Amino acid sequence: MELPFAESYKIKMVETIKRSTREEREKWLKEAYFNLFNLRSEYVYIDLLTDSGTGAMSDKQWSKMMVGDESYAGASSYLIMKDTIKTLFGFNDFLPTHQGRAAENVLFSLLVKEGDIVPGNSHFDTTKGHIEFRKAKAIDCTIDEAFHPTQYHPFKGNLDLNKLEEVFKSNSIEKIPFIVVTLTCNSSGGQPVSMQNLKDVHAISKKHGTKVIFDSARFAENAYFIKIRENGYQDKTIKEIVKEMYTYSDAMTMSSKKDAIVNMGGFIGFSDRQMYEEASVYNIMFEGFVTYGGMSGRDMNALSQGLMEGTEFDYLETRIKQVEYLGEKLKSYNVPMLEPFGGHAIFLDAKKFLPAIPKEEYIAQKLATEIYLEGGVRAVEIGTLLADRDPVTRENRYPELELVRLALPRRVYTNSHMDYIAAAVANVYERRNEITRGLKILREAPIMRHFTVELERL
Ligand code: F0G
């Protein structure tokens, strides 16, 4: 008999999680005003709110925590991180930051000015936020295939080179400080970018004389997809692929809470010494001195170790196969989803799931609350609540796709948990025709409303 696939690790420490009753969840959800961010984590059985900072560190990472060097300047933990970044990405210089958006804040303080244009592939919210906060504009150049929920394309995170060229044609080059490429593209469903596309985008940027910055939160998952799906990379290691990817960038911002498998941390990597020196000033102001930047020595140690583990093929195969396992299970129940499945999450297509609910009643949020009621599984809405109101007209912005993201923490849940999640979602799907009304907003903040919004049932 052929031996089946199995995880590339075993479990050494466990954390108890508790199931609850439907009646309890009804009460808690009402108290949370139908906003899953307002729930206490102990009211959640399986938490798929995010894969960010929720991973399980390894025994090796924990052991490195014990030998962190907490010196203010010149700590060995800093030097280890510098070496690791040089080895993996080829960058000589880096700045530590406390998380990904802090890296964006520091780097964009240097590079983005009022009136600038920053093209990219479906910029992540905080990336877009840091661009728009500086009165600049983010232009989405993702390929059209990304907007078709089930059309197959191996690299749905790719940038459309014609759309990109159009941005250069209609704007002066002084207004385009850089192109941002998000690996994998979270906002388009955790979809990867091909090596060929990275190469082409880099060539376009050099032709016009601008930079390329990789938003790198899930760079290792992206490299895994290149190895599996792109011709010519099957025999290369993940680390070799990563090294090549970064030859097509000038700098990187990193949220280490994802593919570096730590609970907090981030950094900026630089190929250009002068850019590093200029950005250092902002790092010192916003984050901390250049050799710690908002992180303790032990955290930098765990991060360096996590980067090495996160770029091991066996780990990535286990991780991405678990996402696929959940996706295939849901598919066997005919649940509508984005395909191909993302690297870090499954995205449910809420409009197809609950077709009776009008868009004004927050379809995806309604679906996320029903999944919680069904099984105590917490997911996140990526729909009208997240899209927020137009800053000028104050009208709701209704995105093309209403999604519910089931993001899988790294090395945390087993495939029995996946079976449970799939069954909970399938049960909601089975009674979908009874779910005809959505939710109504009672109170909302002027920006980033999805975190604190209060709703009620219609
Ligand atoms: N870039 C991408 C692609 C991200 O997914 C995130 C965070 C960030 C930047 C910001 O990093 O959280 O460390 O400040 N994504 C989380 C998520 C929040 O749930 O997808 P951060």
Residues whose N, C-alpha, C, O or C-beta is under 5 A from the ligand:
A	BS01	F0G	L49 T50 D51 S52 Q99 G100 R101 A102 F124 T126 T182 T184 N186 D215 A217 S255 K257 G265
